[in-house]
Amino acid sequence: GGGGVLGGGARGGGAASSGAASIGAADFAGFRRAKLMFGDVPGDLLRAAHEGNAVLIGRLGLTDAENLPVAARIRPPAIVWSIE
């Protein structure tokens, strides 16, 4: 199938327990990482992506309440997980 857990912007190693999404823009001089933990993903969604039945999608804003790039661990409700 075309499903999967790690996409082009994610990194994982070994028995990957998290993906690190890089956040940046052409006009932004800095660079930050947001840590996305697989343990925060609802089990049924993670299982569907792992089995290849769907693609796991995490939607989140790229800036915080102070309009700064998000960084560190991102947890729900700041990220909404779904499958497609």
C-alpha positions in Angstrom: 0.0 0.0 0.0 0.9 3.7 -0.1 0.6 4.2 3.6 3.3 5.1 6.0 4.3 6.7 9.2 7.4 8.8 8.3 7.1 11.3 5.5 9.6 13.4 3.6 10.1 15.9 6.5 10.3 13.4 9.3 13.3 11.6 10.6 13.4 8.3 12.5 16.0 5.8 13.5 15.9 2.1 14.5 12.6 1.5 16.3 11.6 5.1 15.7 9.6 6.5 18.6 9.3 10.0 17.3 9.6 12.1 14.1 11.3 15.4 14.0 9.7 17.9 11.6 11.8 20.8 10.5 10.1 24.2 10.3 11.4 27.0 8.2 10.5 29.5 5.5 12.4 31.3 2.7 12.3 34.6 4.5 13.0 33.2 7.9 16.7 33.3 9.0 16.3 30.9 11.9 15.6 27.2 12.1 13.7 25.2 14.7 12.5 21.7 15.2 9.3 20.4 16.6 9.3 17.0 18.2 6.3 14.8 17.3 5.9 11.8 19.5 4.3 8.6 18.2 3.1 7.9 21.7 0.8 11.0 21.4 -0.9 9.6 18.3 -4.2 7.7 18.9 -3.5 4.0 18.6 -6.0 3.3 15.8 -4.5 6.0 13.6 -0.9 4.9 14.2 -1.8 1.3 13.5 -3.6 2.1 10.2 -0.5 4.0 9.0 1.9 1.3 10.2 -0.1 -1.4 8.4 0.0 0.6 5.1 -3.8 1.3 5.0 -3.4 5.1 5.3 -1.0 7.9 5.6 -0.6 9.5 9.1 -1.1 13.3 9.0 -0.3 15.8 11.8 -1.7 19.3 11.4 -0.3 22.1 13.5 0.3 25.8 13.4 3.9 26.9 12.8 3.9 29.8 15.2 3.0 30.1 18.9 0.8 32.7 20.6 3.7 35.2 20.5 4.1 34.6 16.7 7.4 32.8 17.2 8.2 29.4 15.5 7.0 26.5 17.5 9.7 24.3 18.9 10.2 21.4 21.4 7.5 18.7 21.9 4.2 19.4 20.2 1.2 17.7 21.9 -2.5 17.7 21.3 -4.4 20.0 21.1 -1.6 21.9 19.4 -1.4 19.1 16.8 -4.4 17.3 15.4 -3.7 13.7 14.1 -5.7 12.1 11.2 -5.2 9.6 8.5 -5.8 9.9 4.8 
